[in-house]
Amino acid sequence: MDRLATAIRRQSFVIILIFSLTAGCTSIRPPLHRDGGGVVSIETFDYSSYAQLLDRYLDEQGLVDYAGLLNNPDLVDLFYKEIGAYSPDSHPHLFSDDNARLAYWINSYNLTTIKGVLHSYPISSVEDVAPPALLFFLPRKSGFFFFQRFTYGGVETSLYYLENSVIRKRFADPRYHFALNCASSSCPQLPRMPFYPDRLDEQLERESKKFINSVANVRYDAEQKTLYLSAIFSWYEEDFLNWLDLTSPGQDLTIVDYLLGYLDEQTAAYLRKDRDTLKIDYLVYDWGLNDQRGRPSGTSN
């Protein structure tokens, strides 16, 4: 009987967990496409509305005017309509190569992250969007990244799935990690223009150099022989090492080798000299919202 009772309790827990994972999701759907009609045929996928949004509501530090967007959501909704109607999966003829596809997914991730913040604003962090109460044991970030669902080309999914099962799975170049913005202070800075297919390599290279050469993300203490790195290099180390294996097969390379391709010459020289003795520490990730107006009043830490 004890075994039967234990089995029943386990089965009940699994049922509750599955129900919570599905019923606990929040669908943040785009408005009806273009004057309430169905999907309209287009010849090219256009980023003009997103470009206007970034130009008007993003400052030079990559901080977003969420309060302004909340009061004037037209540009967010306009681009979200396009994302919701078209994707490389639903309309592959609109996205002719990997650059076109990756640019779409990066821009879509960044736009729907903004949309997710606006859905719960005012908040002081994406961690304020908690998971369902029954799943209190999950990381608080899961409420924002897993339990909120967005529409891409008619298919609804989470930011977590988009990052890990679409972008990371389909594209080998890990520079996208410096382009995806999670609406938090320690995230790569959101640039004031979209990522464009015909300029994607140049843009990813620029964002990689900017991120890696910021002391907030990468710094070396030569006296302590300690390399302090953004947690991004820990969470996604496999992606960076796989890229090194693809581009320099047969060599025993580490995350330091990846950094050396971008660091300023002085820091790179220190790392080359001390690479056999240095240790790596990962910096605490700041999940504070990338909000121009700082922490909204009445919100919790």
C-alpha positions in Angstrom: 0.0 0.0 0.0 2.9 2.3 0.8 4.2 1.8 -2.7 0.8 2.4 -4.2 0.4 5.6 -2.2 3.8 6.8 -3.2 3.1 6.1 -6.9 -0.2 8.0 -6.7 1.5 11.0 -5.1 4.1 11.0 -7.8 1.5 10.7 -10.5 -0.5 13.5 -9.0 2.5 15.7 -8.8 3.3 15.1 -12.5 -0.3 15.9 -13.4 -0.3 19.1 -11.4 3.1 20.1 -12.9 2.0 19.5 -16.5 -1.3 21.4 -15.8 0.7 24.3 -14.3 3.1 24.4 -17.2 0.3 24.7 -19.7 -2.5 26.6 -17.9 0.0 29.0 -16.3 1.2 30.5 -19.6 0.2 34.0 -20.6 -0.4 34.5 -24.3 0.6 38.0 -25.5 -0.9 38.1 -29.0 -0.4 40.7 -31.6 -3.3 42.9 -32.7 -5.2 41.7 -35.8 -3.1 42.2 -38.8 -3.7 45.3 -40.8 -7.1 46.8 -40.2 -8.5 43.6 -38.8 -8.0 41.6 -41.9 -6.1 38.4 -42.6 -2.5 38.0 -43.6 -1.6 40.2 -46.6 0.8 39.0 -49.2 4.1 41.0 -49.1 7.3 40.8 -51.3 9.8 41.8 -48.6 9.9 41.8 -44.8 10.2 45.4 -43.7 12.0 46.7 -40.5 11.0 50.3 -40.9 8.5 50.4 -38.0 11.0 48.8 -35.7 13.7 51.3 -36.8 11.3 54.2 -35.9 10.6 52.6 -32.5 14.3 52.3 -31.6 15.1 55.8 -32.9 12.3 57.4 -30.8 12.2 55.3 -27.6 15.8 54.2 -27.1 18.7 56.4 -25.8 22.4 56.2 -26.5 22.9 54.0 -23.4 20.5 51.4 -24.7 17.8 52.3 -22.1 14.2 52.1 -23.2 11.4 54.6 -22.6 8.9 52.0 -21.5 6.5 54.6 -20.0 6.5 56.4 -23.4 5.9 53.2 -25.3 3.1 52.2 -22.9 1.3 55.5 -23.7 2.1 55.2 -27.4 2.2 51.6 -28.4 1.5 52.0 -32.1 5.1 51.2 -33.3 5.4 48.2 -31.0 2.1 46.8 -32.2 2.8 47.6 -35.8 6.0 45.6 -35.9 4.6 42.9 -33.7 1.8 42.4 -36.3 4.4 41.8 -38.9 6.3 39.4 -36.7 3.1 37.6 -35.8 2.1 37.2 -39.4 5.5 36.3 -41.0 8.5 34.3 -40.1 11.2 32.3 -41.9 9.2 29.2 -41.0 5.8 30.4 -42.2 7.0 32.3 -45.3 10.5 31.0 -46.2 10.5 32.8 -49.5 10.8 36.2 -47.7 14.1 35.1 -46.0 16.5 34.0 -48.6 19.6 33.1 -46.5 20.9 32.6 -43.0 21.6 36.3 -42.5 18.0 37.2 -43.4 16.7 34.5 -41.1 19.0 35.3 -38.1 18.3 39.0 -38.4 14.6 38.3 -38.2 14.9 36.1 -35.1 17.2 38.6 -33.3 14.9 41.6 -34.0 11.8 39.5 -33.2 13.3 38.4 -29.9 14.2 42.0 -28.9 10.9 43.4 -29.9 8.8 40.8 -28.1 11.0 41.2 -25.0 10.0 44.9 -25.0 6.3 43.8 -25.6 6.6 41.4 -22.6 7.9 44.2 -20.4 5.0 46.5 -21.4 2.5 43.8 -20.7 3.4 44.0 -17.0 4.8 47.5 -16.7 5.6 49.1 -14.3 8.2 46.6 -13.1 11.7 47.0 -12.0 13.0 43.7 -13.4 11.9 40.8 -15.6 12.1 38.8 -12.4 8.9 40.7 -11.2 6.9 38.6 -13.7 6.7 35.5 -11.5 5.9 32.0 -12.6 2.6 30.4 -11.5 2.2 30.1 -7.8 2.2 26.3 -7.8 5.6 26.5 -9.5 7.2 28.7 -6.8 10.3 26.5 -6.9 11.2 27.6 -10.4 13.6 30.5 -11.1 11.6 33.8 -11.0 12.9 34.6 -14.5 10.9 31.7 -15.9 7.7 33.8 -15.5 9.0 36.2 -18.1 11.0 34.0 -20.4 9.0 30.7 -20.3 5.5 31.4 -19.2 4.8 34.4 -21.5 4.1 33.3 -25.0 4.4 35.4 -28.2 3.4 34.8 -31.8 6.0 34.4 -34.7 4.6 33.6 -38.1 1.4 32.3 -36.6 3.1 30.0 -34.1 3.0 30.8 -30.4 6.0 30.1 -28.2 8.2 31.5 -25.5 11.3 33.6 -25.5 13.1 30.7 -23.8 12.2 28.4 -26.7 13.0 31.0 -29.3 16.5 31.5 -27.9 17.4 27.9 -27.1 15.5 25.8 -29.7 15.5 28.2 -32.7 18.4 30.6 -32.5 21.0 28.5 -30.7 20.0 25.3 -32.4 19.9 26.7 -36.0 22.8 29.1 -36.1 26.4 28.3 -35.2 27.8 31.8 -34.9 27.6 32.8 -31.2 27.9 36.5 -31.8 24.1 36.5 -31.6 24.6 36.4 -27.8 25.8 40.0 -28.0 22.7 41.0 -30.0 19.9 39.5 -28.0 18.6 41.8 -25.3 16.8 40.5 -22.3 15.6 43.9 -21.0 18.1 43.8 -18.1 21.1 45.9 -17.1 23.7 43.1 -17.7 22.3 42.2 -21.1 24.1 43.3 -24.2 23.0 46.9 -25.0 20.1 47.2 -27.4 21.3 49.1 -30.5 19.4 52.0 -31.9 18.8 50.3 -35.2 17.5 46.9 -36.3 19.8 44.2 -37.4 19.6 44.1 -41.2 20.4 41.0 -43.4 22.8 42.8 -45.7 24.7 44.3 -42.8 24.4 41.5 -40.2 28.0 40.4 -40.1 29.2 44.0 -39.6 26.6 44.7 -36.9 27.3 41.4 -35.0 31.0 42.2 -35.1 30.4 45.7 -33.8 28.2 44.5 -30.9 30.7 41.7 -30.0 33.5 44.2 -29.7 31.4 46.6 -27.7 30.3 44.0 -25.2 33.7 42.3 -24.8 35.5 45.6 -24.4 33.2 46.9 -21.7 34.7 46.5 -18.2 31.2 45.7 -17.0 31.4 42.4 -19.0 35.1 41.6 -19.3 37.9 42.8 -17.1 41.3 41.5 -16.1 43.0 42.0 -12.7 46.6 41.5 -13.6 47.8 41.6 -10.0 45.3 38.9 -8.9 45.6 37.1 -12.3 41.8 36.9 -12.3 39.6 37.3 -15.4 36.2 38.6 -14.5 33.6 37.6 -17.1 29.9 38.2 -17.8 27.8 35.2 -16.8 26.9 34.9 -20.5 30.2 33.3 -21.0 29.4 30.7 -18.4 25.8 30.0 -19.4 26.7 29.7 -23.1 30.3 28.5 -23.0 29.4 25.5 -25.2 28.4 27.8 -28.0 31.6 29.8 -28.0 33.8 26.6 -27.8 31.8 24.9 -30.5 32.5 27.9 -32.7 36.2 27.7 -32.0 36.1 24.0 -32.9 34.4 24.9 -36.2 36.8 27.7 -37.2 40.0 26.2 -35.7 39.5 22.4 -35.7 42.0 20.2 -33.9 43.1 22.9 -31.5 42.6 22.8 -27.7 41.0 26.3 -27.4 39.2 27.9 -24.4 37.0 30.9 -23.9 40.1 33.0 -23.5 40.9 32.3 -27.2 37.5 33.6 -28.2 38.0 36.8 -26.2 41.4 37.4 -27.7 39.8 38.0 -31.1 38.0 41.1 -29.8 39.8 42.5 -26.8 41.9 45.7 -26.9 45.6 45.0 -27.4 46.8 45.8 -23.9 44.3 43.4 -22.2 44.9 40.8 -24.8 48.7 41.0 -24.1 48.1 40.4 -20.4 45.9 37.4 -21.1 48.4 35.9 -23.5 51.1 36.3 -20.9 49.1 34.9 -18.0 46.8 32.5 -19.7 48.3 29.3 -18.1 47.9 30.7 -14.6 44.9 33.0 -14.6 41.6 32.0 -13.0 38.1 33.0 -14.2 35.4 34.4 -12.0 31.9 35.2 -13.3 30.2 38.5 -12.5 26.9 38.7 -10.8 24.2 39.3 -13.4 22.1 42.4 -12.9 18.5 41.8 -13.8 17.4 45.4 -13.2 15.2 46.7 -16.0 16.9 48.7 -18.8 14.4 51.5 -18.2 15.1 55.2 -18.9 13.1 56.2 -15.9 14.8 53.9 -13.4 13.0 51.8 -10.9 9.2 52.6 -11.1 7.7 53.6 -7.8 5.7 51.1 -5.9 7.6 48.0 -7.3 9.6 45.5 -5.3 13.2 44.5 -5.5 
